[in-house]
Amino acid sequence: MWGVNGPVMKLSLQELSPLSFHAVTMTGGALLAAAFEPWPRGRFSPRMWGLLAYGVFMNDGFAQIIWFSLARHLPPATRAMSMMMVPLIGTARATVIAGEWPRWTGGVAVVCVMAAIAAVLAPPAAWRRFSQR
């Protein structure tokens, strides 16, 4: 659901408010998850409830709505690269809450994603200067 939101909103749902659009897509995602994902076993710890509250209120309730509002006005390349940052920021914050630190391979992946974002968003003049060296 998340990967489809940006292009669909930009192309066909201009009349919907970001909040309405987000509510519809999150409801659809929740229904799909309830239908196809296994139900968790055991009881949630307080830390798990904290992670769940963070995901619902901060990520879905705040950050996504702001991003949807901005996405309508961004050029396609910038919008695509900003979509790559959403999981990086969310994952970084969740690791702090959960106390689970990624391995070195996760750090390499973050560096690669950041390099890709920088390469795409660099102004053409910077690439011309770089290629003339």
C-alpha positions as protocol buffer text, in pm:
chain_id: "A"
residue {
  index: 1
  type: MET
  ca { x: 0 y: 0 z: 0 }
}
residue {
  index: 2
  type: TRP
  ca { x: 280 y: 242 z: 92 }
}
residue {
  index: 3
  type: GLY
  ca { x: 460 y: 222 z: -241 }
}
residue {
  index: 4
  type: VAL
  ca { x: 143 y: 293 z: -437 }
}
residue {
  index: 5
  type: ASN
  ca { x: 31 y: 597 z: -235 }
}
residue {
  index: 6
  type: GLY
  ca { x: 257 y: 864 z: -387 }
}
residue {
  index: 7
  type: PRO
  ca { x: 199 y: 800 z: -758 }
}
residue {
  index: 8
  type: VAL
  ca { x: -174 y: 737 z: -717 }
}
residue {
  index: 9
  type: MET
  ca { x: -223 y: 1053 z: -513 }
}
residue {
  index: 10
  type: LYS
  ca { x: -20 y: 1264 z: -755 }
}
residue {
  index: 11
  type: LEU
  ca { x: -191 y: 1134 z: -1068 }
}
residue {
  index: 12
  type: SER
  ca { x: -554 y: 1069 z: -987 }
}
residue {
  index: 13
  type: LEU
  ca { x: -673 y: 1178 z: -645 }
}
residue {
  index: 14
  type: GLN
  ca { x: -609 y: 1552 z: -643 }
}
residue {
  index: 15
  type: GLU
  ca { x: -947 y: 1627 z: -487 }
}
residue {
  index: 16
  type: LEU
  ca { x: -892 y: 1412 z: -176 }
}
residue {
  index: 17
  type: SER
  ca { x: -733 y: 1568 z: 126 }
}
residue {
  index: 18
  type: PRO
  ca { x: -412 y: 1399 z: 245 }
}
residue {
  index: 19
  type: LEU
  ca { x: -583 y: 1292 z: 566 }
}
residue {
  index: 20
  type: SER
  ca { x: -871 y: 1124 z: 382 }
}
residue {
  index: 21
  type: PHE
  ca { x: -636 y: 955 z: 137 }
}
residue {
  index: 22
  type: HIS
  ca { x: -416 y: 830 z: 418 }
}
residue {
  index: 23
  type: ALA
  ca { x: -714 y: 696 z: 614 }
}
residue {
  index: 24
  type: VAL
  ca { x: -839 y: 503 z: 311 }
}
residue {
  index: 25
  type: THR
  ca { x: -501 y: 349 z: 230 }
}
residue {
  index: 26
  type: MET
  ca { x: -422 y: 258 z: 592 }
}
residue {
  index: 27
  type: THR
  ca { x: -765 y: 99 z: 632 }
}
residue {
  index: 28
  type: GLY
  ca { x: -708 y: -102 z: 314 }
}
residue {
  index: 29
  type: GLY
  ca { x: -366 y: -209 z: 437 }
}
residue {
  index: 30
  type: ALA
  ca { x: -505 y: -309 z: 777 }
}
residue {
  index: 31
  type: LEU
  ca { x: -776 y: -519 z: 614 }
}
residue {
  index: 32
  type: LEU
  ca { x: -521 y: -693 z: 391 }
}
residue {
  index: 33
  type: ALA
  ca { x: -296 y: -758 z: 691 }
}
residue {
  index: 34
  type: ALA
  ca { x: -585 y: -894 z: 898 }
}
residue {
  index: 35
  type: ALA
  ca { x: -684 y: -1125 z: 613 }
}
residue {
  index: 36
  type: PHE
  ca { x: -341 y: -1263 z: 522 }
}
residue {
  index: 37
  type: GLU
  ca { x: -101 y: -1217 z: 814 }
}
residue {
  index: 38
  type: PRO
  ca { x: -88 y: -1462 z: 1104 }
}
residue {
  index: 39
  type: TRP
  ca { x: -217 y: -1331 z: 1436 }
}
residue {
  index: 40
  type: PRO
  ca { x: 62 y: -1273 z: 1691 }
}
residue {
  index: 41
  type: ARG
  ca { x: 105 y: -1529 z: 1969 }
}
residue {
  index: 42
  type: GLY
  ca { x: 167 y: -1432 z: 2326 }
}
residue {
  index: 43
  type: ARG
  ca { x: 131 y: -1099 z: 2502 }
}
residue {
  index: 44
  type: PHE
  ca { x: 282 y: -770 z: 2396 }
}
residue {
  index: 45
  type: SER
  ca { x: 548 y: -625 z: 2624 }
}
residue {
  index: 46
  type: PRO
  ca { x: 534 y: -256 z: 2723 }
}
residue {
  index: 47
  type: ARG
  ca { x: 818 y: -191 z: 2478 }
}
residue {
  index: 48
  type: MET
  ca { x: 614 y: -353 z: 2198 }
}
residue {
  index: 49
  type: TRP
  ca { x: 313 y: -135 z: 2285 }
}
residue {
  index: 50
  type: GLY
  ca { x: 545 y: 168 z: 2268 }
}
residue {
  index: 51
  type: LEU
  ca { x: 667 y: 67 z: 1923 }
}
residue {
  index: 52
  type: LEU
  ca { x: 311 y: 13 z: 1808 }
}
residue {
  index: 53
  type: ALA
  ca { x: 204 y: 353 z: 1941 }
}
residue {
  index: 54
  type: TYR
  ca { x: 503 y: 516 z: 1769 }
}
residue {
  index: 55
  type: GLY
  ca { x: 412 y: 354 z: 1439 }
}
residue {
  index: 56
  type: VAL
  ca { x: 48 y: 454 z: 1458 }
}
residue {
  index: 57
  type: PHE
  ca { x: 74 y: 808 z: 1593 }
}
residue {
  index: 58
  type: MET
  ca { x: 413 y: 937 z: 1481 }
}
residue {
  index: 59
  type: ASN
  ca { x: 475 y: 756 z: 1153 }
}
residue {
  index: 60
  type: ASP
  ca { x: 124 y: 706 z: 1021 }
}
residue {
  index: 61
  type: GLY
  ca { x: -50 y: 982 z: 1207 }
}
residue {
  index: 62
  type: PHE
  ca { x: 199 y: 1264 z: 1161 }
}
residue {
  index: 63
  type: ALA
  ca { x: 491 y: 1204 z: 926 }
}
residue {
  index: 64
  type: GLN
  ca { x: 294 y: 1041 z: 645 }
}
residue {
  index: 65
  type: ILE
  ca { x: 31 y: 1314 z: 642 }
}
residue {
  index: 66
  type: ILE
  ca { x: 299 y: 1583 z: 618 }
}
residue {
  index: 67
  type: TRP
  ca { x: 477 y: 1388 z: 345 }
}
residue {
  index: 68
  type: PHE
  ca { x: 154 y: 1352 z: 143 }
}
residue {
  index: 69
  type: SER
  ca { x: 97 y: 1726 z: 167 }
}
residue {
  index: 70
  type: LEU
  ca { x: 448 y: 1795 z: 38 }
}
residue {
  index: 71
  type: ALA
  ca { x: 443 y: 1524 z: -231 }
}
residue {
  index: 72
  type: ARG
  ca { x: 182 y: 1707 z: -436 }
}
residue {
  index: 73
  type: HIS
  ca { x: 426 y: 1991 z: -496 }
}
residue {
  index: 74
  type: LEU
  ca { x: 753 y: 1800 z: -546 }
}
residue {
  index: 75
  type: PRO
  ca { x: 900 y: 1710 z: -885 }
}
residue {
  index: 76
  type: PRO
  ca { x: 892 y: 1335 z: -962 }
}
residue {
  index: 77
  type: ALA
  ca { x: 1262 y: 1265 z: -893 }
}
residue {
  index: 78
  type: THR
  ca { x: 1253 y: 1447 z: -560 }
}
residue {
  index: 79
  type: ARG
  ca { x: 931 y: 1272 z: -461 }
}
residue {
  index: 80
  type: ALA
  ca { x: 1080 y: 931 z: -545 }
}
residue {
  index: 81
  type: MET
  ca { x: 1394 y: 1000 z: -344 }
}
residue {
  index: 82
  type: SER
  ca { x: 1198 y: 1131 z: -47 }
}
residue {
  index: 83
  type: MET
  ca { x: 1003 y: 804 z: -49 }
}
residue {
  index: 84
  type: MET
  ca { x: 1336 y: 624 z: -3 }
}
residue {
  index: 85
  type: MET
  ca { x: 1406 y: 828 z: 311 }
}
residue {
  index: 86
  type: VAL
  ca { x: 1080 y: 736 z: 486 }
}
residue {
  index: 87
  type: PRO
  ca { x: 1185 y: 378 z: 576 }
}
residue {
  index: 88
  type: LEU
  ca { x: 1535 y: 492 z: 672 }
}
residue {
  index: 89
  type: ILE
  ca { x: 1405 y: 745 z: 923 }
}
residue {
  index: 90
  type: GLY
  ca { x: 1135 y: 513 z: 1055 }
}
residue {
  index: 91
  type: THR
  ca { x: 1375 y: 224 z: 1097 }
}
residue {
  index: 92
  type: ALA
  ca { x: 1637 y: 441 z: 1265 }
}
residue {
  index: 93
  type: ARG
  ca { x: 1386 y: 571 z: 1518 }
}
residue {
  index: 94
  type: ALA
  ca { x: 1237 y: 228 z: 1582 }
}
residue {
  index: 95
  type: THR
  ca { x: 1580 y: 82 z: 1658 }
}
residue {
  index: 96
  type: VAL
  ca { x: 1626 y: 342 z: 1930 }
}
residue {
  index: 97
  type: ILE
  ca { x: 1290 y: 260 z: 2087 }
}
residue {
  index: 98
  type: ALA
  ca { x: 1338 y: -117 z: 2059 }
}
residue {
  index: 99
  type: GLY
  ca { x: 1702 y: -110 z: 2163 }
}
residue {
  index: 100
  type: GLU
  ca { x: 1791 y: -339 z: 1871 }
}
residue {
  index: 101
  type: TRP
  ca { x: 2088 y: -210 z: 1677 }
}
residue {
  index: 102
  type: PRO
  ca { x: 2137 y: -305 z: 1313 }
}
residue {
  index: 103
  type: ARG
  ca { x: 2439 y: -501 z: 1199 }
}
residue {
  index: 104
  type: TRP
  ca { x: 2713 y: -358 z: 980 }
}
residue {
  index: 105
  type: THR
  ca { x: 2526 y: -471 z: 669 }
}
residue {
  index: 106
  type: GLY
  ca { x: 2239 y: -242 z: 765 }
}
residue {
  index: 107
  type: GLY
  ca { x: 2482 y: 48 z: 790 }
}
residue {
  index: 108
  type: VAL
  ca { x: 2619 y: -31 z: 444 }
}
residue {
  index: 109
  type: ALA
  ca { x: 2264 y: -38 z: 307 }
}
residue {
  index: 110
  type: VAL
  ca { x: 2191 y: 304 z: 460 }
}
residue {
  index: 111
  type: VAL
  ca { x: 2507 y: 449 z: 305 }
}
residue {
  index: 112
  type: CYS
  ca { x: 2414 y: 306 z: -36 }
}
residue {
  index: 113
  type: VAL
  ca { x: 2063 y: 450 z: -19 }
}
residue {
  index: 114
  type: MET
  ca { x: 2196 y: 791 z: 89 }
}
residue {
  index: 115
  type: ALA
  ca { x: 2450 y: 786 z: -197 }
}
residue {
  index: 116
  type: ALA
  ca { x: 2174 y: 703 z: -446 }
}
residue {
  index: 117
  type: ILE
  ca { x: 1958 y: 987 z: -316 }
}
residue {
  index: 118
  type: ALA
  ca { x: 2249 y: 1231 z: -337 }
}
residue {
  index: 119
  type: ALA
  ca { x: 2335 y: 1117 z: -691 }
}
residue {
  index: 120
  type: VAL
  ca { x: 1980 y: 1168 z: -817 }
}
residue {
  index: 121
  type: LEU
  ca { x: 1917 y: 1498 z: -641 }
}
residue {
  index: 122
  type: ALA
  ca { x: 2254 y: 1658 z: -722 }
}
residue {
  index: 123
  type: PRO
  ca { x: 2212 y: 1956 z: -958 }
}
residue {
  index: 124
  type: PRO
  ca { x: 2325 y: 1894 z: -1317 }
}
residue {
  index: 125
  type: ALA
  ca { x: 2598 y: 2158 z: -1280 }
}
residue {
  index: 126
  type: ALA
  ca { x: 2760 y: 1952 z: -1005 }
}
residue {
  index: 127
  type: TRP
  ca { x: 2775 y: 1650 z: -1235 }
}
residue {
  index: 128
  type: ARG
  ca { x: 2928 y: 1857 z: -1514 }
}
residue {
  index: 129
  type: ARG
  ca { x: 3200 y: 1986 z: -1279 }
}
residue {
  index: 130
  type: PHE
  ca { x: 3263 y: 1633 z: -1154 }
}
residue {
  index: 131
  type: SER
  ca { x: 3293 y: 1485 z: -1506 }
}
residue {
  index: 132
  type: GLN
  ca { x: 3537 y: 1759 z: -1622 }
}
residue {
  index: 133
  type: ARG
  ca { x: 3797 y: 1662 z: -1360 }
}
